[in-house]
Amino acid sequence: MKIYRGACHCQAVTFEIETDFPELTTCDCSICRRKHALMVKVPESRMNILSGEDVLTAYTFHTHTAQHYFCSVCGIYPFHRKRVTPDYFGVNVYCLVGVDPEGIPVRATDGIGMA
C-alpha cells in the first residue's frame, strides 16, 4: 500500500489516504449522480485529514447516515463517510495528487436502489 495526498481545489482541505486501489466505484444515488465523482473506498484508519477540518461542510439526506463533505471555501467534494459501511470513506480520486484512474477497475454501485 502507498500513501497518497489529496486536496480540494483551493487547498484549504488537505488529507492523506493509504490504498492500493483495488477498485474504484461510481454510485447512481441522487447526490452522486449530480457530483459525478469517481471514488476509492478507504477505511477510516487509513485516512488522515491534515488541514481544513474547520472549513468542511457536511451534507446528509435520506437516512442521514452517509455524510458528504464539501469545502466551504471552493465547494469541492473531497470525500464522504459511507452509508452502508460508516467506518469507511469514499474518496474522490480526482482530488488525489498524481493519481491517474485509467486502468483501475470501476464498479458501479446501486445507490438509488438502497431503501
Secondary structure, 3 states (H helix, E strand, C coil): CEEEEEECCCCCCEEEEEECCCCEEEECCHHHHHHCCCEEEEEHHHEEEEECHHHEEEECCCCCCCEEEEECCCCCCCEEECCCCCCEEEEEHHHECCCCCCCCCEEEECCCCCC
